[in-house]
Amino acid sequence: MSDQYQAGEPEGIYFLTFTIVDWVDIFTRLSYKEIIINSLKHCQSKKGLMLYAYCLMTNHIHLIASANGNVKLFEIVRDFKKFTNRAIIEEINSGNESRKKWLLNKFEFAAKYITRIENYKVWQDGYHAVELISPEFTFQKLNYIHQNPVRAGIVTDAEHYTYSSASNYYGLGGPIEVEWLDVD
């Protein structure tokens, strides 16, 4: 994988994107969304993830994040994706999923020729990371993240989308507490 879009600067704050294989719309079900939200909270409290912004869409997630302390951001991302991969597959198998056979087939096929993957591959390899190096660029990415569900026609106002930090920035709270990102 190219290192062009990897988080290489230990002190940096990054705009990150993780995508589901074949852009499968897995996050249309509450149970899968909750796996992601709870995993992000765990990474914040136990792994050193500094989360400034997020937006969970139907088939990808955007974050603005950094690592706190001795841990590296790529290690947090690796652990997050590995855990959520397993948890999503477990939920598909045990939950009331009408697309169970199709989803498992899709994720099994994605893992078929990858020796490091045991059975199922939910996330695309790697992640897209762009370091935020100026207030203008940071504001652009923050706005992009928060306007994502508006552009997709899910909500008319960004702060009304439950699975985004836009509500935090509007002072309404949200399912995940985020660090305030000053873009002045």
C-alpha atoms as an extended CHARMM CRD file, in Angstrom:
* protein
*
       184  EXT
         1         1  MET       CA              0.0000000000        0.0000000000        0.0000000000  PROA      1               0.0000000000
         2         2  SER       CA              1.2030000000        3.5120000000       -0.7720000000  PROA      2               0.0000000000
         3         3  ASP       CA              2.2720000000        5.5870000000        2.2150000000  PROA      3               0.0000000000
         4         4  GLN       CA              1.0420000000        8.7630000000        0.5050000000  PROA      4               0.0000000000
         5         5  TYR       CA             -2.1190000000        8.7950000000        2.6270000000  PROA      5               0.0000000000
         6         6  GLN       CA             -0.8710000000        7.3400000000        5.9050000000  PROA      6               0.0000000000
         7         7  ALA       CA             -0.5850000000        9.1100000000        9.2360000000  PROA      7               0.0000000000
         8         8  GLY       CA              3.1720000000        9.5110000000        9.4800000000  PROA      8               0.0000000000
         9         9  GLU       CA              3.5880000000       12.5660000000       11.7120000000  PROA      9               0.0000000000
        10        10  PRO       CA              3.1720000000       11.3990000000       15.3620000000  PROA      10              0.0000000000
        11        11  GLU       CA              1.9960000000       14.8040000000       16.5990000000  PROA      11              0.0000000000
        12        12  GLY       CA             -0.2610000000       15.4760000000       13.6260000000  PROA      12              0.0000000000
        13        13  ILE       CA             -4.0030000000       15.8150000000       13.4660000000  PROA      13              0.0000000000
        14        14  TYR       CA             -5.4610000000       13.9060000000       10.5170000000  PROA      14              0.0000000000
        15        15  PHE       CA             -8.5480000000       13.7570000000        8.3780000000  PROA      15              0.0000000000
        16        16  LEU       CA             -9.1850000000       10.0070000000        8.0380000000  PROA      16              0.0000000000
        17        17  THR       CA            -11.5290000000        7.9290000000        5.9130000000  PROA      17              0.0000000000
        18        18  PHE       CA            -12.2350000000        4.1960000000        6.3330000000  PROA      18              0.0000000000
        19        19  THR       CA            -14.4180000000        2.5020000000        3.7370000000  PROA      19              0.0000000000
        20        20  ILE       CA            -16.3480000000       -0.7760000000        3.6930000000  PROA      20              0.0000000000
        21        21  VAL       CA            -15.2900000000       -3.2130000000        0.9420000000  PROA      21              0.0000000000
        22        22  ASP       CA            -17.1510000000       -2.6010000000       -2.3100000000  PROA      22              0.0000000000
        23        23  TRP       CA            -18.8580000000        0.3600000000       -0.6310000000  PROA      23              0.0000000000
        24        24  VAL       CA            -21.4560000000       -2.0020000000        0.8820000000  PROA      24              0.0000000000
        25        25  ASP       CA            -24.1150000000       -0.0610000000        2.8050000000  PROA      25              0.0000000000
        26        26  ILE       CA            -23.6500000000       -1.8680000000        6.1130000000  PROA      26              0.0000000000
        27        27  PHE       CA            -24.3390000000        1.0810000000        8.4250000000  PROA      27              0.0000000000
        28        28  THR       CA            -28.0270000000        1.2050000000        7.6040000000  PROA      28              0.0000000000
        29        29  ARG       CA            -28.7570000000       -0.8700000000       10.7100000000  PROA      29              0.0000000000
        30        30  LEU       CA            -28.6150000000        0.5370000000       14.2440000000  PROA      30              0.0000000000
        31        31  SER       CA            -26.6660000000       -2.4380000000       15.6150000000  PROA      31              0.0000000000
        32        32  TYR       CA            -23.7290000000       -1.8810000000       13.2520000000  PROA      32              0.0000000000
        33        33  LYS       CA            -23.7010000000        1.8510000000       13.9400000000  PROA      33              0.0000000000
        34        34  GLU       CA            -23.5610000000        1.1410000000       17.6680000000  PROA      34              0.0000000000
        35        35  ILE       CA            -20.5480000000       -1.1340000000       17.1540000000  PROA      35              0.0000000000
        36        36  ILE       CA            -18.6980000000        1.7830000000       15.5580000000  PROA      36              0.0000000000
        37        37  ILE       CA            -19.7810000000        4.3420000000       18.1610000000  PROA      37              0.0000000000
        38        38  ASN       CA            -18.8640000000        2.0670000000       21.0760000000  PROA      38              0.0000000000
        39        39  SER       CA            -15.5410000000        1.1710000000       19.4560000000  PROA      39              0.0000000000
        40        40  LEU       CA            -14.6400000000        4.8250000000       18.9680000000  PROA      40              0.0000000000
        41        41  LYS       CA            -15.4890000000        5.5090000000       22.6170000000  PROA      41              0.0000000000
        42        42  HSD       CA            -13.3050000000        2.5770000000       23.6680000000  PROA      42              0.0000000000
        43        43  CYS       CA            -10.4250000000        3.8770000000       21.5530000000  PROA      43              0.0000000000
        44        44  GLN       CA            -10.8210000000        7.2750000000       23.2130000000  PROA      44              0.0000000000
        45        45  SER       CA            -10.8360000000        5.9570000000       26.7640000000  PROA      45              0.0000000000
        46        46  LYS       CA             -8.3860000000        3.0510000000       26.4680000000  PROA      46              0.0000000000
        47        47  LYS       CA             -6.1660000000        3.5080000000       23.4190000000  PROA      47              0.0000000000
        48        48  GLY       CA             -5.2810000000        7.2020000000       23.2780000000  PROA      48              0.0000000000
        49        49  LEU       CA             -7.5140000000        8.2950000000       20.3970000000  PROA      49              0.0000000000
        50        50  MET       CA             -8.0640000000       12.0380000000       20.3390000000  PROA      50              0.0000000000
        51        51  LEU       CA            -11.2760000000       12.5030000000       18.3650000000  PROA      51              0.0000000000
        52        52  TYR       CA            -12.1010000000       15.9850000000       17.0900000000  PROA      52              0.0000000000
        53        53  ALA       CA            -14.8270000000       15.1910000000       14.5540000000  PROA      53              0.0000000000
        54        54  TYR       CA            -16.5710000000       12.2110000000       12.9870000000  PROA      54              0.0000000000
        55        55  CYS       CA            -19.3570000000       11.2530000000       10.6280000000  PROA      55              0.0000000000
        56        56  LEU       CA            -20.5780000000        7.7090000000       10.1030000000  PROA      56              0.0000000000
        57        57  MET       CA            -22.2180000000        7.2680000000        6.7140000000  PROA      57              0.0000000000
        58        58  THR       CA            -23.8130000000        4.1090000000        5.2890000000  PROA      58              0.0000000000
        59        59  ASN       CA            -20.5720000000        2.6640000000        3.9170000000  PROA      59              0.0000000000
        60        60  HSD       CA            -17.7020000000        4.7370000000        5.2850000000  PROA      60              0.0000000000
        61        61  ILE       CA            -16.6080000000        6.8410000000        8.2050000000  PROA      61              0.0000000000
        62        62  HSD       CA            -14.7230000000       10.1280000000        8.3460000000  PROA      62              0.0000000000
        63        63  LEU       CA            -12.7410000000       11.2100000000       11.3850000000  PROA      63              0.0000000000
        64        64  ILE       CA            -10.5340000000       14.0690000000       12.3890000000  PROA      64              0.0000000000
        65        65  ALA       CA             -8.2300000000       12.4960000000       14.9350000000  PROA      65              0.0000000000
        66        66  SER       CA             -4.8000000000       12.2130000000       16.4520000000  PROA      66              0.0000000000
        67        67  ALA       CA             -3.0440000000        9.9510000000       18.9340000000  PROA      67              0.0000000000
        68        68  ASN       CA             -2.3590000000       10.9120000000       22.5260000000  PROA      68              0.0000000000
        69        69  GLY       CA              0.7490000000        9.6670000000       24.2920000000  PROA      69              0.0000000000
        70        70  ASN       CA              3.0640000000        6.8530000000       23.2310000000  PROA      70              0.0000000000
        71        71  VAL       CA              0.6210000000        5.1280000000       20.8980000000  PROA      71              0.0000000000
        72        72  LYS       CA              0.6730000000        5.7910000000       17.1630000000  PROA      72              0.0000000000
        73        73  LEU       CA             -2.4470000000        6.6480000000       15.2140000000  PROA      73              0.0000000000
        74        74  PHE       CA             -1.9350000000        3.7990000000       12.7460000000  PROA      74              0.0000000000
        75        75  GLU       CA             -1.9620000000        1.3340000000       15.6850000000  PROA      75              0.0000000000
        76        76  ILE       CA             -5.2860000000        2.6960000000       16.9140000000  PROA      76              0.0000000000
        77        77  VAL       CA             -6.7180000000        2.5110000000       13.3830000000  PROA      77              0.0000000000
        78        78  ARG       CA             -5.4440000000       -1.0490000000       12.9580000000  PROA      78              0.0000000000
        79        79  ASP       CA             -6.9860000000       -2.1890000000       16.2450000000  PROA      79              0.0000000000
        80        80  PHE       CA            -10.2490000000       -0.3480000000       15.5790000000  PROA      80              0.0000000000
        81        81  LYS       CA            -10.6720000000       -1.9110000000       12.1440000000  PROA      81              0.0000000000
        82        82  LYS       CA             -9.6970000000       -5.3830000000       13.3480000000  PROA      82              0.0000000000
        83        83  PHE       CA            -12.1260000000       -5.3170000000       16.2840000000  PROA      83              0.0000000000
        84        84  THR       CA            -15.0320000000       -3.8000000000       14.3400000000  PROA      84              0.0000000000
        85        85  ASN       CA            -14.4810000000       -6.2790000000       11.4890000000  PROA      85              0.0000000000
        86        86  ARG       CA            -14.9900000000       -9.1500000000       13.9470000000  PROA      86              0.0000000000
        87        87  ALA       CA            -17.8680000000       -7.4750000000       15.7770000000  PROA      87              0.0000000000
        88        88  ILE       CA            -19.7710000000       -6.6950000000       12.5820000000  PROA      88              0.0000000000
        89        89  ILE       CA            -19.4270000000      -10.2840000000       11.3490000000  PROA      89              0.0000000000
        90        90  GLU       CA            -20.6220000000      -11.5800000000       14.7330000000  PROA      90              0.0000000000
        91        91  GLU       CA            -23.6200000000       -9.2450000000       14.5830000000  PROA      91              0.0000000000
        92        92  ILE       CA            -24.4590000000      -10.3390000000       11.0340000000  PROA      92              0.0000000000
        93        93  ASN       CA            -24.3810000000      -13.9660000000       12.1990000000  PROA      93              0.0000000000
        94        94  SER       CA            -26.3300000000      -13.5070000000       15.4230000000  PROA      94              0.0000000000
        95        95  GLY       CA            -28.6340000000      -10.5960000000       14.6090000000  PROA      95              0.0000000000
        96        96  ASN       CA            -31.7960000000      -10.3580000000       12.5940000000  PROA      96              0.0000000000
        97        97  GLU       CA            -30.1200000000       -9.5210000000        9.2780000000  PROA      97              0.0000000000
        98        98  SER       CA            -32.2090000000       -9.9760000000        6.1400000000  PROA      98              0.0000000000
        99        99  ARG       CA            -29.0870000000       -9.5980000000        3.9780000000  PROA      99              0.0000000000
       100       100  LYS       CA            -27.0670000000      -12.1400000000        5.9910000000  PROA      100             0.0000000000
       101       101  LYS       CA            -26.1840000000      -14.5390000000        3.1740000000  PROA      101             0.0000000000
       102       102  TRP       CA            -25.3500000000      -11.7710000000        0.7170000000  PROA      102             0.0000000000
       103       103  LEU       CA            -23.2360000000       -9.8000000000        3.2330000000  PROA      103             0.0000000000
       104       104  LEU       CA            -21.2710000000      -12.8230000000        4.4200000000  PROA      104             0.0000000000
       105       105  ASN       CA            -20.6530000000      -13.8720000000        0.8240000000  PROA      105             0.0000000000
       106       106  LYS       CA            -19.4560000000      -10.3730000000       -0.0790000000  PROA      106             0.0000000000
       107       107  PHE       CA            -17.1120000000      -10.1380000000        2.9240000000  PROA      107             0.0000000000
       108       108  GLU       CA            -15.8760000000      -13.7120000000        2.4940000000  PROA      108             0.0000000000
       109       109  PHE       CA            -15.0400000000      -13.0770000000       -1.1630000000  PROA      109             0.0000000000
       110       110  ALA       CA            -13.1440000000       -9.9000000000       -0.2040000000  PROA      110             0.0000000000
       111       111  ALA       CA            -10.9510000000      -11.9980000000        2.1440000000  PROA      111             0.0000000000
       112       112  LYS       CA            -10.5300000000      -15.0080000000       -0.1280000000  PROA      112             0.0000000000
       113       113  TYR       CA             -7.0460000000      -14.3130000000       -1.4900000000  PROA      113             0.0000000000
       114       114  ILE       CA             -5.6100000000      -12.4380000000        1.4940000000  PROA      114             0.0000000000
       115       115  THR       CA             -3.6120000000      -14.7590000000        3.7320000000  PROA      115             0.0000000000
       116       116  ARG       CA             -3.6160000000      -12.4240000000        6.7620000000  PROA      116             0.0000000000
       117       117  ILE       CA             -7.4410000000      -12.4660000000        6.8490000000  PROA      117             0.0000000000
       118       118  GLU       CA             -9.0570000000      -15.5560000000        8.3600000000  PROA      118             0.0000000000
       119       119  ASN       CA            -12.6180000000      -15.5430000000        7.0110000000  PROA      119             0.0000000000
       120       120  TYR       CA            -14.1920000000      -12.1550000000        6.3470000000  PROA      120             0.0000000000
       121       121  LYS       CA            -12.9480000000       -8.7390000000        5.3110000000  PROA      121             0.0000000000
       122       122  VAL       CA            -15.2990000000       -5.8490000000        6.1070000000  PROA      122             0.0000000000
       123       123  TRP       CA            -13.0030000000       -2.8370000000        5.6500000000  PROA      123             0.0000000000
       124       124  GLN       CA            -10.9920000000       -1.9120000000        2.5860000000  PROA      124             0.0000000000
       125       125  ASP       CA             -7.2390000000       -2.1190000000        3.1070000000  PROA      125             0.0000000000
       126       126  GLY       CA             -5.5400000000        0.8610000000        4.6240000000  PROA      126             0.0000000000
       127       127  TYR       CA             -7.1320000000        4.1880000000        5.2640000000  PROA      127             0.0000000000
       128       128  HSD       CA             -7.0130000000        7.6120000000        3.7150000000  PROA      128             0.0000000000
       129       129  ALA       CA             -5.1580000000       10.0270000000        6.0270000000  PROA      129             0.0000000000
       130       130  VAL       CA             -4.4210000000       13.6580000000        5.2560000000  PROA      130             0.0000000000
       131       131  GLU       CA             -2.6180000000       15.7960000000        7.8020000000  PROA      131             0.0000000000
       132       132  LEU       CA             -4.3880000000       19.0320000000        8.6900000000  PROA      132             0.0000000000
       133       133  ILE       CA             -1.6770000000       21.6370000000        8.3270000000  PROA      133             0.0000000000
       134       134  SER       CA             -3.5350000000       24.9580000000        8.3060000000  PROA      134             0.0000000000
       135       135  PRO       CA             -6.6620000000       26.4350000000        9.9170000000  PROA      135             0.0000000000
       136       136  GLU       CA             -8.2560000000       26.9090000000        6.4880000000  PROA      136             0.0000000000
       137       137  PHE       CA             -7.6810000000       23.3020000000        5.4470000000  PROA      137             0.0000000000
       138       138  THR       CA             -8.8650000000       22.0870000000        8.8650000000  PROA      138             0.0000000000
       139       139  PHE       CA            -12.0810000000       24.1050000000        8.5670000000  PROA      139             0.0000000000
       140       140  GLN       CA            -12.6280000000       22.7620000000        5.0360000000  PROA      140             0.0000000000
       141       141  LYS       CA            -12.3430000000       19.1380000000        6.2400000000  PROA      141             0.0000000000
       142       142  LEU       CA            -14.4810000000       19.7670000000        9.3460000000  PROA      142             0.0000000000
       143       143  ASN       CA            -17.1780000000       21.3050000000        7.1560000000  PROA      143             0.0000000000
       144       144  TYR       CA            -16.8700000000       18.4480000000        4.6430000000  PROA      144             0.0000000000
       145       145  ILE       CA            -17.3860000000       15.8640000000        7.3880000000  PROA      145             0.0000000000
       146       146  HSD       CA            -20.3880000000       17.6260000000        8.9090000000  PROA      146             0.0000000000
       147       147  GLN       CA            -22.0680000000       18.3670000000        5.5710000000  PROA      147             0.0000000000
       148       148  ASN       CA            -21.7110000000       14.7570000000        4.3520000000  PROA      148             0.0000000000
       149       149  PRO       CA            -25.2030000000       13.6230000000        5.5190000000  PROA      149             0.0000000000
       150       150  VAL       CA            -26.7200000000       16.8600000000        4.1960000000  PROA      150             0.0000000000
       151       151  ARG       CA            -25.2040000000       16.3040000000        0.7460000000  PROA      151             0.0000000000
       152       152  ALA       CA            -26.4540000000       12.6900000000        0.8710000000  PROA      152             0.0000000000
       153       153  GLY       CA            -30.0040000000       13.9180000000        1.5600000000  PROA      153             0.0000000000
       154       154  ILE       CA            -30.2340000000       12.1720000000        4.9420000000  PROA      154             0.0000000000
       155       155  VAL       CA            -30.8780000000       15.3930000000        6.9010000000  PROA      155             0.0000000000
       156       156  THR       CA            -31.4040000000       19.0320000000        6.0060000000  PROA      156             0.0000000000
       157       157  ASP       CA            -29.2620000000       20.3770000000        8.8570000000  PROA      157             0.0000000000
       158       158  ALA       CA            -25.9300000000       18.8150000000        9.8090000000  PROA      158             0.0000000000
       159       159  GLU       CA            -26.5460000000       19.1170000000       13.5470000000  PROA      159             0.0000000000
       160       160  HSD       CA            -29.5840000000       16.8300000000       13.2800000000  PROA      160             0.0000000000
       161       161  TYR       CA            -27.6050000000       13.8120000000       12.0900000000  PROA      161             0.0000000000
       162       162  THR       CA            -27.1370000000       11.5140000000       15.0820000000  PROA      162             0.0000000000
       163       163  TYR       CA            -23.9310000000        9.8310000000       13.8970000000  PROA      163             0.0000000000
       164       164  SER       CA            -21.8580000000       12.9600000000       13.4550000000  PROA      164             0.0000000000
       165       165  SER       CA            -20.0330000000       15.3990000000       15.6770000000  PROA      165             0.0000000000
       166       166  ALA       CA            -21.8700000000       18.3400000000       14.0910000000  PROA      166             0.0000000000
       167       167  SER       CA            -24.2980000000       18.3060000000       17.0290000000  PROA      167             0.0000000000
       168       168  ASN       CA            -21.3280000000       18.6240000000       19.4010000000  PROA      168             0.0000000000
       169       169  TYR       CA            -20.1200000000       21.7220000000       17.5590000000  PROA      169             0.0000000000
       170       170  TYR       CA            -23.6420000000       23.2160000000       17.7770000000  PROA      170             0.0000000000
       171       171  GLY       CA            -23.6340000000       22.6770000000       21.5560000000  PROA      171             0.0000000000
       172       172  LEU       CA            -26.2390000000       19.8940000000       21.4250000000  PROA      172             0.0000000000
       173       173  GLY       CA            -24.0200000000       17.0280000000       22.5960000000  PROA      173             0.0000000000
       174       174  GLY       CA            -23.9330000000       13.7240000000       20.7970000000  PROA      174             0.0000000000
       175       175  PRO       CA            -23.2800000000       10.0260000000       21.2090000000  PROA      175             0.0000000000
       176       176  ILE       CA            -19.5170000000       10.6390000000       21.3990000000  PROA      176             0.0000000000
       177       177  GLU       CA            -17.7500000000       13.4520000000       23.1850000000  PROA      177             0.0000000000
       178       178  VAL       CA            -15.1650000000       15.1350000000       20.9700000000  PROA      178             0.0000000000
       179       179  GLU       CA            -12.2590000000       17.4460000000       21.5780000000  PROA      179             0.0000000000
       180       180  TRP       CA            -12.9990000000       20.9690000000       20.3920000000  PROA      180             0.0000000000
       181       181  LEU       CA            -11.1730000000       21.7150000000       17.1580000000  PROA      181             0.0000000000
       182       182  ASP       CA            -10.2810000000       25.3960000000       17.0190000000  PROA      182             0.0000000000
       183       183  VAL       CA            -10.1770000000       26.5100000000       13.3890000000  PROA      183             0.0000000000
       184       184  ASP       CA             -9.5920000000       30.2310000000       13.9760000000  PROA      184             0.0000000000
